Amino acid sequence: MRKISLENKPDGNQLVIKCDYDPAIIYHIKTLPGRTYNVALKAWLVPKLFVKEVIYALKPLQFDLSPEVEELAKGEAKRNITLNLPLYDFQKAGAEFLMNNRFCLLGDDMGIGKSIMAIATCEELKIEKVLVITMASLKFAFEAEIKKWYSDASTQVVNGRLPERIIQYKSDAKYFITNYELVRQDIEILSPVKWPMIICDEATKISNPKAKQSRAIKLLQGERKLAMTGTPINNTPTDLFGIYDFLLPGLLGNFWQFRQQYCETDYWGNVTAYQNLAHLQKRIAPYFLRRTKAEVLKELPDKTYVDIPVELSAKEKKIYKAVKTEILHYLNVQDLSKIDFGTINNALTKLVRLKQITSHLSLVGDENESSKLEALKELLESVLVNGRKCVIWTQFAKMADILESELNAFKPLKITGAVKVADRPRIVANFAGNSENLVLVATSAGGFGLNLQRADTFIFYDLPWSISKKTQAEDRIHRIGQKANVVIYSLLAKDSVDYFVRDILHAKNKTAKEMFEGIKKILS
């Protein structure tokens, strides 16, 4: 008589499968995720997370379950979203999927609200401590997204040198927001902590299982783990292994087992093709959710706006402060009772220098440094995938030249006022038809009247002075013929004139005096 016992191991983290040797039984056991054989116990061990998979695979073989395992198999009661948030139906469904799955990959297309679904999950479950890992250029953007919906939420962006970061980690904040490079550097501080929730944003950063960064992330302990990326398979199906090896170690076996089951290799061990992908899809299905724009487009607004806050370097801040002091002196000597729009235009002209400093130091001097440019490069890595294209707008022709040079990896095209009108249709045609030209850099002088629907992403490197010019620029890609949801990014240097342009100049019905006071406020 065959007998298989399935009991909780004393530490509560492993299921123990014991049976007499039988090739048929062993065959089924070897299909289980994360299985290992314990010689001392003479039993197979499987993480208890996979209790449903174990029962499903071994059900035909008639085995006994301990009461603890039977209770474990029932799982937790399904949870529903109850928060009063302005979520679309597909976002509510996504948040509920995250709430009911402790470990999962949210692979929704970019621009349809992965961040708000993650935040809603944390708030609905009343999670006390969350570690958010994202790209360096997106840390403040993630914080802004949290504050947008929960202004009282306590957040801590991890930044600066190690002594500063040590103090920051001791904060009593709920959300700790850091980047992948700092996690690797601070792993000895972070790995002993058992985080109630770990969120890996832009999770393709850990898709290479051999990278030191990926290995460091996998040392983190999380009661819940969420990975988010709009491109879960950035290059090959192997990308999934690295992400799931963080989320659910053992779900896809070790890397050698993954390659053996899903990869075809040549004599030298190089992957030449993939196999059993239907099986792979079935394996990850309970822990994977992906919706594309096309699937949910009817529920989406026609434009999605995303602000990307950028931290200026020490050198940039120093130069910015010096110029700001000079301008503030000019404003303070003006007679407030005689302020008119002529004086305002004078002040705005002087503010252009501040905009140039936040864009690139070479626009105002001999220094060659730009935190905003580095943030842009990092943003493009996540945006320009699967054939997507984007338009980058800047007010400054010299900045357009710099972007054309610095973004050469994306084969950029450029249209400014210096480009002959007769040449512009050819450039637009190349942008639409050539797969290697992923970026078009444009200024107001060169971008007027262009139809650029081939792009579904628009990035304001710096903001125009008027709302009408901003709308006109956006409408280069958001017009009849555009079939995709459009995402509009704005790169904003923190604590700078960039926020003044966004919040003050674009406000309607401002009197000259109100605008003048607004300028002084942003500088003070």
HULINTA-V839927 format. One line per field, one symbol per residue. ss: DSSP state (a for helix, b for strand, c for the rest). phi: phi as a letter, one per 40 degrees, with the letter a starting at -180 (. if undefined). Layout:
ss = ???
phi = ???
//
This chain:
ss = cccbbbbbcccccbbbbbbcccaaaaaaaccccccbbbccccbbbbbaaaaaaaaaaaaaaccbbcaaaaaaaaccccccccccccccaaaaaaaaaaacccbbbbcccccccaaaaaaaaaaacccccbbbbbcaaaaaaaaaaaaaacccccbbbccccaaaaaaaacccccbbbbbaaaaaacaaaacccbbcbbbbccaaaacccccaaaaaacccbbccbbbbcccccccccaaaaaaaaaaccbccbcaaaaaaaabbbcccccbbbbccaaaaaaaaaaabbcccaaaaaaacccbbbbbbbbcccaaaaaaaaaaaaaaaaaaacccaaaccaaaaaaaaaaaaaaaaaaacaaacccccccaaaaaaaaaaaaaccccccbbbbcccaaaaaaaaaacaaaccbbbcccccaaaaaaaaaaaaacccccbbbbcaaaacccccccccbbbbccccccaaaaaaaacccccccccccbbbbbbbbcccaaaaaaaaaccccccaaaaaaaaaaaac
phi = .cbbbbbccdcgbbcbbbaccadccddccccccgcbbbcccfacbbdcdbcccccccbdccfbcbcdccdccccgcccbbcbccbcccdcccccccccccbcbabcbddcgbgccccccdcccccfccabbbbacdcbcccccccccdcbccccbbccagcddcccccccccccbbbbbdcccccbccccccccccabbbcfcccbcccccdccccdcccbbcbbbbbacbdbcbadcdccdcccccbdhdbgccccccccbbbbcdcgccbabbfccccccccdcbababcdccbdcccccbbbbcbcbcccdcccccdcccccccccccccccccbcbcccccdccdccdcccccccacccbaccbaaccccccdcccccccbfgcbabbbacbcccccccdccbccbfcbabbccccdcccdcccccccbcccccbbcabccbccgcbbcccbbbbccacccbccccccccccbbadhcbbccbbbbcbccfbcdccdccbccccfccdcccccccccccc
//
